[in-house]
Amino acid sequence: MIIVTGAAGFIGSCLVSKLNKEGFKDIVLVDDFSRPESNKNFEGKTFTHQIDRENFIDWLKENEHFVQFIFHIGARTDTTEFDTEIFDKLNLNYTKDIWNICVESGIPLVYASSAATYGLGEFGYEDNHEVVEKLKPLNPYGDSKNDFDKWALAQDKQPYFWAGLKFFNVYGPNEFHKGRMASVIFHAFNQINKTGAMNLFASHNPDYKDGEQLRDFVYVKDVVEVCSFLLQHRKDSGLYNLGSGKARTFLDLVSNTFKALDKEPKIDFIPTPEDIRDKYQYFTEANMNKLKAIGYDKPFHTLEEGVEDYVKNHLIGQQYY
């Protein structure tokens, strides 16, 4: 039995699809299933149980002897939320409860950390355990993820295998429900179809031209490939970056969206809202050497490949993965 928390969400539902493709059918879905629009993400997928997030810890304590692996992908991911109590409950303490049961029951655990832990990148983007204590996230969401990473590294008792995955800018199918937190590609697709143009934030940093702010965009199909690898690997515990390893500009991203739609690019620039300007990241790029060093050797989609697949095979026609 494999558990996937956040199974109605973006990455979690794609992971369930990947596990099904790998032949795994005895899967337990955990989430808040009260939103019909996100529940569409797991329609047609094969699983054995559906457990509400609020009941999961008690259920796990009673059923731990059936569980072979836990992917804890569920989290509160809203970077504009500033109620720290919500993050303490859902991202920090909830994950501690799962961790402790995994320790007691010998269950391997992969959980979602985030590149938001790196803040403005003052200490680089290496998944080095020595730097975790120094990191300065820019919002309560990033703090909650880094707080758990710090807590995990400090534990004398750990699951026999665990990995915290620092997701960078993930995009791809099954994010129809995410609203404002969906990827730039998703918003570009809709804006281009509606208006024929796309607005991007202007640069307020003299080192970067408008639209040339850089991010590490990683396709969700690559993310779940890494998860599948770790399910089989089950050694070399620790924190791991999960990006493409290659920073690209927002202009690249949106230009490729226009190309996938067979439209001529029309891109305008609007001022970055003043309340987020001092916290705006102008560059992120995952150092992927650590994951490669433990044997992961599959190539990642280029931005061109990922955008084309996402737009043509999923966004057009609203096709789920």
C-alpha positions as CSV (number, residue, x, y, z in Angstrom):
1,M,0.0,0.0,0.0
2,I,1.3,3.4,-1.0
3,I,0.0,6.6,0.5
4,V,-0.2,9.9,-1.4
5,T,-1.2,13.0,0.5
6,G,-2.3,16.0,-1.5
7,A,-3.8,13.4,-4.0
8,A,-6.4,15.8,-5.3
9,G,-3.9,18.5,-5.9
10,F,-1.6,19.3,-8.8
11,I,1.6,17.3,-8.1
12,G,-0.1,14.6,-6.0
13,S,-2.6,13.6,-8.6
14,C,0.1,13.5,-11.3
15,L,2.0,11.2,-9.0
16,V,-1.0,8.9,-8.6
17,S,-1.2,8.7,-12.4
18,K,2.5,7.9,-12.6
19,L,2.2,5.1,-10.0
20,N,-0.8,3.7,-11.9
21,K,1.3,3.6,-15.0
22,E,4.0,1.8,-13.1
23,G,1.5,-0.9,-12.1
24,F,0.7,0.3,-8.5
25,K,-3.0,0.0,-7.8
26,D,-3.1,-0.2,-4.0
27,I,-2.9,3.5,-3.4
28,V,-4.5,5.5,-0.6
29,L,-5.5,9.0,-1.5
30,V,-5.4,11.6,1.3
31,D,-6.6,15.2,0.9
32,D,-9.4,17.6,1.7
33,F,-11.9,16.3,-0.8
34,S,-14.5,19.1,-0.3
35,R,-13.6,20.9,-3.6
36,P,-15.3,19.3,-6.7
37,E,-13.0,21.1,-9.1
38,S,-9.8,19.5,-7.6
39,N,-11.4,16.1,-7.2
40,K,-11.5,15.9,-11.0
41,N,-7.7,15.4,-10.8
42,F,-8.1,11.8,-9.7
43,E,-11.1,10.8,-11.8
44,G,-10.3,7.6,-13.7
45,K,-7.3,6.7,-11.6
46,T,-7.1,3.4,-9.7
47,F,-6.9,3.5,-5.9
48,T,-8.2,1.5,-2.9
49,H,-9.0,4.1,-0.2
50,Q,-9.8,7.8,0.1
51,I,-9.1,9.3,3.5
52,D,-9.9,12.9,4.6
53,R,-6.9,14.9,5.6
54,E,-8.4,15.5,9.1
55,N,-8.8,11.8,9.7
56,F,-5.5,10.6,8.2
57,I,-3.2,10.6,11.3
58,D,-5.6,8.4,13.3
59,W,-6.1,6.2,10.3
60,L,-2.4,5.8,9.8
61,K,-1.8,4.8,13.4
62,E,-4.4,2.0,13.0
63,N,-3.2,0.8,9.5
64,E,0.5,1.5,9.5
65,H,1.4,-2.2,9.2
66,F,-0.2,-2.2,5.7
67,V,1.8,0.8,4.5
68,Q,4.9,0.3,2.3
69,F,5.7,3.9,1.4
70,I,4.4,7.5,2.0
71,F,4.6,10.4,-0.4
72,H,3.5,13.4,1.7
73,I,2.9,15.9,-1.1
74,G,-0.1,17.7,0.6
75,A,0.6,21.2,2.0
76,R,-0.8,24.7,2.2
77,T,1.1,26.3,-0.7
78,D,-0.4,29.8,-0.8
79,T,2.6,32.2,-0.7
80,T,0.2,35.1,-0.1
81,E,-1.2,33.6,3.1
82,F,0.3,35.2,6.2
83,D,-1.5,33.4,9.0
84,T,1.4,31.4,10.5
85,E,-1.0,29.3,12.5
86,I,-2.3,27.7,9.3
87,F,1.2,26.8,8.2
88,D,2.2,25.6,11.7
89,K,-0.8,23.2,11.6
90,L,-0.8,22.0,8.0
91,N,2.9,22.2,7.0
92,L,4.9,21.8,10.1
93,N,3.1,19.9,12.9
94,Y,1.1,17.6,10.5
95,T,4.3,16.6,8.8
96,K,6.0,15.9,12.2
97,D,3.1,13.6,13.0
98,I,3.6,11.6,9.8
99,W,7.4,11.5,10.3
100,N,7.1,10.1,13.8
101,I,4.8,7.4,12.7
102,C,7.2,6.5,9.9
103,V,10.0,6.3,12.4
104,E,8.0,4.0,14.7
105,S,6.7,1.8,12.0
106,G,9.6,1.6,9.6
107,I,7.9,3.3,6.7
108,P,10.0,5.2,4.1
109,L,8.9,8.8,3.6
110,V,9.2,11.3,0.7
111,Y,7.8,14.8,1.5
112,A,7.4,18.0,-0.3
113,S,9.8,20.8,0.7
114,S,10.2,23.8,-1.5
115,A,12.7,26.1,-3.3
116,A,10.9,28.9,-1.4
117,T,13.2,27.9,1.5
118,Y,16.1,29.6,-0.4
119,G,14.6,33.1,-0.2
120,L,16.5,35.6,-2.4
121,G,19.2,33.0,-2.9
122,E,21.8,34.8,-0.7
123,F,23.3,31.4,0.1
124,G,22.9,29.9,-3.3
125,Y,20.7,27.0,-4.4
126,E,22.6,24.0,-3.3
127,D,20.7,21.3,-1.4
128,N,23.5,21.2,1.2
129,H,22.4,20.3,4.7
130,E,25.0,22.7,6.2
131,V,23.2,25.8,4.8
132,V,19.7,25.0,5.9
133,E,20.0,26.9,9.3
134,K,21.1,30.0,7.5
135,L,18.3,30.3,4.9
136,K,16.0,33.2,4.9
137,P,12.6,32.5,3.2
138,L,10.5,35.4,2.1
139,N,7.1,34.4,3.4
140,P,5.4,32.2,6.0
141,Y,5.0,29.4,3.5
142,G,8.7,29.2,2.9
143,D,9.4,29.5,6.6
144,S,7.1,26.5,7.3
145,K,9.0,24.4,4.8
146,N,12.4,25.4,6.1
147,D,11.3,24.9,9.7
148,F,10.4,21.4,9.0
149,D,13.6,20.7,7.0
150,K,15.6,22.0,10.0
151,W,13.5,19.9,12.4
152,A,14.0,16.8,10.3
153,L,17.8,17.2,10.1
154,A,18.0,17.6,13.9
155,Q,16.2,14.4,14.7
156,D,18.1,11.5,16.3
157,K,15.4,9.1,15.1
158,Q,14.6,9.2,11.4
159,P,12.7,6.9,9.0
160,Y,15.1,4.3,7.5
161,F,14.7,6.2,4.3
162,W,13.5,9.8,3.8
163,A,13.8,12.5,1.3
164,G,12.6,16.1,1.3
165,L,12.2,17.4,-2.2
166,K,12.8,21.1,-2.8
167,F,10.4,21.7,-5.7
168,F,11.3,24.7,-7.9
169,N,8.7,26.3,-10.3
170,V,6.7,23.2,-11.2
171,Y,4.2,23.5,-14.1
172,G,2.1,21.1,-16.0
173,P,-1.3,19.3,-16.1
174,N,-3.8,19.0,-13.3
175,E,-3.5,22.6,-12.1
176,F,-6.9,23.7,-13.4
177,H,-8.2,24.2,-9.9
178,K,-5.3,26.3,-8.6
179,G,-6.6,29.8,-9.5
180,R,-4.0,32.5,-8.9
181,M,-1.4,30.0,-7.6
182,A,-1.3,28.2,-11.0
183,S,1.8,28.4,-13.1
184,V,2.6,31.3,-15.4
185,I,2.1,29.0,-18.4
186,F,-1.5,28.3,-17.3
187,H,-2.3,32.0,-16.9
188,A,-0.5,32.8,-20.2
189,F,-2.6,30.2,-22.0
190,N,-5.8,31.7,-20.8
191,Q,-4.8,35.3,-21.2
192,I,-3.5,34.7,-24.7
193,N,-6.7,32.9,-25.8
194,K,-8.8,35.7,-24.2
195,T,-6.9,38.8,-25.3
196,G,-4.3,37.7,-27.8
197,A,-1.5,39.1,-25.5
198,M,0.2,38.4,-22.2
199,N,1.3,40.8,-19.4
200,L,4.5,40.1,-17.5
201,F,6.0,41.9,-14.6
202,A,8.5,44.6,-15.6
203,S,11.9,44.4,-14.0
204,H,12.7,46.8,-11.1
205,N,16.3,45.5,-10.9
206,P,18.9,47.3,-13.2
207,D,20.7,44.0,-13.7
208,Y,17.7,42.4,-15.5
209,K,15.8,43.7,-18.5
210,D,12.0,43.4,-18.6
211,G,10.9,39.7,-18.9
212,E,14.5,38.5,-18.4
213,Q,13.9,37.6,-14.7
214,L,15.1,33.9,-14.4
215,R,13.4,30.9,-12.9
216,D,14.0,27.2,-12.8
217,F,10.9,25.9,-14.4
218,V,10.4,22.1,-14.1
219,Y,7.8,20.0,-15.8
220,V,5.6,18.0,-13.4
221,K,6.1,14.8,-15.4
222,D,9.8,15.0,-14.5
223,V,8.9,15.6,-10.9
224,V,7.0,12.4,-10.6
225,E,9.7,10.5,-12.5
226,V,12.1,11.5,-9.6
227,C,9.5,10.4,-7.1
228,S,9.2,7.0,-8.8
229,F,13.0,6.7,-8.7
230,L,13.1,7.3,-5.0
231,L,10.3,4.7,-4.4
232,Q,12.7,2.1,-5.8
233,H,16.0,3.6,-4.5
234,R,15.2,3.9,-0.8
235,K,18.7,4.9,0.4
236,D,20.8,8.1,0.6
237,S,18.3,10.0,2.8
238,G,18.3,13.8,2.8
239,L,17.2,17.0,1.2
240,Y,17.2,17.1,-2.6
241,N,16.6,19.9,-5.1
242,L,14.0,19.1,-7.7
243,G,14.2,21.6,-10.6
244,S,15.3,21.3,-14.2
245,G,18.8,22.6,-13.3
246,K,18.5,25.3,-15.9
247,A,17.2,28.8,-15.3
248,R,15.1,30.3,-18.1
249,T,13.5,33.7,-18.6
250,F,9.8,34.5,-18.4
251,L,10.1,35.7,-22.0
252,D,11.2,32.2,-23.0
253,L,8.3,30.7,-21.1
254,V,5.6,32.9,-22.6
255,S,7.1,33.0,-26.1
256,N,7.0,29.2,-26.2
257,T,3.4,29.3,-25.0
258,F,2.6,31.5,-28.0
259,K,4.5,29.2,-30.3
260,A,2.6,26.1,-29.0
261,L,-0.7,28.0,-29.8
262,D,0.6,28.9,-33.3
263,K,0.3,32.6,-32.4
264,E,2.6,35.5,-32.9
265,P,4.0,36.8,-29.5
266,K,2.5,39.9,-28.1
267,I,3.9,40.6,-24.7
268,D,3.4,43.7,-22.5
269,F,5.0,44.7,-19.2
270,I,3.2,45.9,-16.1
271,P,4.8,47.2,-12.9
272,T,5.4,44.6,-10.2
273,P,3.1,45.4,-7.3
274,E,4.9,47.5,-4.7
275,D,4.1,45.2,-1.8
276,I,6.0,42.3,-3.3
277,R,8.9,44.2,-5.0
278,D,11.3,43.8,-2.2
279,K,10.6,40.0,-2.0
280,Y,10.7,39.4,-5.7
281,Q,13.1,36.7,-6.9
282,Y,15.1,37.6,-10.0
283,F,16.9,34.3,-10.3
284,T,16.5,30.7,-9.2
285,E,18.3,27.7,-10.5
286,A,18.5,24.3,-8.8
287,N,21.9,22.6,-8.4
288,M,21.0,19.1,-9.4
289,N,24.3,17.4,-8.7
290,K,23.2,15.7,-5.5
291,L,20.3,13.8,-7.1
292,K,22.5,12.8,-10.0
293,A,25.2,11.6,-7.6
294,I,22.8,8.9,-6.2
295,G,22.1,7.5,-9.6
296,Y,19.2,9.6,-11.2
297,D,20.2,9.9,-14.8
298,K,17.0,10.5,-16.8
299,P,17.0,13.7,-18.8
300,F,14.6,16.5,-17.9
301,H,12.2,18.1,-20.4
302,T,13.6,21.3,-21.9
303,L,11.4,24.3,-21.4
304,E,10.4,24.1,-25.1
305,E,9.5,20.4,-24.8
306,G,7.6,20.8,-21.6
307,V,5.5,23.8,-22.7
308,E,4.6,22.2,-26.0
309,D,3.5,19.0,-24.3
310,Y,1.5,20.9,-21.6
311,V,-0.2,23.2,-24.0
312,K,-1.0,20.8,-26.9
313,N,-1.8,17.7,-24.9
314,H,-3.4,19.1,-21.7
315,L,-4.4,22.7,-21.8
316,I,-6.1,22.5,-25.2
317,G,-9.2,20.5,-24.5
318,Q,-8.5,20.5,-20.7
319,Q,-7.0,17.0,-20.7
320,Y,-5.9,15.7,-17.3
321,Y,-2.8,13.5,-16.7
